[in-house]
C-alpha cells in the first residue's frame, strides 16, 4: 500500500517537470532513483535474496518521494503548474 503512494508522488513530480520542460530535474530524478536502487540492490541480496532488491527499490522510491514532496506541494499550492 505504501509503495503506491510513493510511486504516485514521484510520477506526478516527473510529469509536472515534463510539462514545465525542466529536463535537468527529470534526468536528476531518474538518475537518483537508478543509482540508489542499484547501489542498495547490489549490496543487500547476499542476506535474504531477491526480496532485498524489492526492498532497495522501495527504499529508493520512498527517499525520492521525501525529497520531492515539498517542491511539488509548493507548485501545486501556488498554482504555477
C-alpha positions as CSV (number, residue, x, y, z in Angstrom):
1,X,0.0,0.0,0.0
2,X,2.8,2.4,0.9
3,X,4.6,1.8,-2.4
4,X,1.6,3.0,-4.4
5,X,1.6,6.5,-2.8
6,X,5.3,6.8,-3.1
7,X,5.3,6.0,-6.8
8,X,2.4,8.3,-7.4
9,X,4.3,11.2,-5.8
10,X,7.4,10.5,-7.8
11,X,5.5,10.1,-11.1
12,X,3.5,13.2,-10.5
13,X,6.6,15.3,-9.9
14,X,8.2,13.8,-13.0
15,X,5.1,14.7,-15.0
16,X,5.0,18.2,-13.7
17,X,8.6,18.7,-14.7
18,X,7.8,17.3,-18.2
19,X,5.0,19.8,-18.6
20,X,7.3,22.6,-17.5
21,X,10.1,21.2,-19.7
22,X,12.7,21.1,-16.9
23,X,14.9,18.4,-18.3
24,X,17.6,18.7,-15.7
25,X,15.1,17.8,-12.9
26,X,13.7,14.8,-15.0
27,X,17.2,13.5,-15.5
28,X,18.2,14.1,-11.9
29,X,15.2,12.3,-10.5
30,X,15.7,9.3,-12.9
31,X,19.4,9.2,-12.1
32,X,18.9,9.4,-8.4
33,X,16.4,6.6,-8.5
34,X,18.6,4.4,-10.7
35,X,21.8,4.9,-8.7
36,X,20.2,4.5,-5.3
37,X,18.2,1.3,-6.4
38,X,21.3,-0.3,-8.0
39,X,23.6,0.6,-5.1
40,X,21.3,-0.8,-2.5
41,X,20.2,-3.7,-4.6
42,X,23.9,-4.7,-5.2
43,X,24.7,-4.7,-1.5
44,X,21.6,-6.3,0.0
45,X,20.9,-9.6,-1.9
46,X,23.5,-11.6,-0.1
47,X,21.5,-11.6,3.0
48,X,18.0,-12.7,2.0
49,X,17.8,-12.9,-1.7
50,X,15.5,-11.3,-4.3
51,X,13.3,-9.7,-1.6
52,X,16.0,-7.3,-0.7
53,X,16.2,-6.0,-4.2
54,X,12.5,-5.1,-3.9
55,X,13.2,-3.5,-0.5
56,X,16.0,-1.5,-2.1
57,X,13.7,-0.2,-4.8
58,X,11.0,0.7,-2.3
59,X,13.6,2.5,-0.1
60,X,14.9,4.4,-3.1
61,X,11.3,5.4,-4.2
62,X,10.5,6.4,-0.6
63,X,13.6,8.5,-0.2
64,X,13.0,10.3,-3.5
65,X,9.3,10.9,-2.5
66,X,10.5,12.6,0.7
67,X,12.9,14.8,-1.3
68,X,10.4,15.9,-4.0
69,X,7.3,16.2,-1.8
70,X,7.9,19.8,-0.6
71,X,8.7,21.3,-4.0
72,X,5.8,19.5,-5.5
73,X,3.4,20.8,-2.8
74,X,4.7,24.3,-3.3
75,X,4.0,24.1,-7.0
76,X,0.5,22.7,-6.5
77,X,-0.4,25.2,-3.8
78,X,0.9,28.2,-5.7
79,X,-0.9,27.2,-8.9
80,X,2.3,27.5,-11.0
81,X,1.7,24.3,-12.9
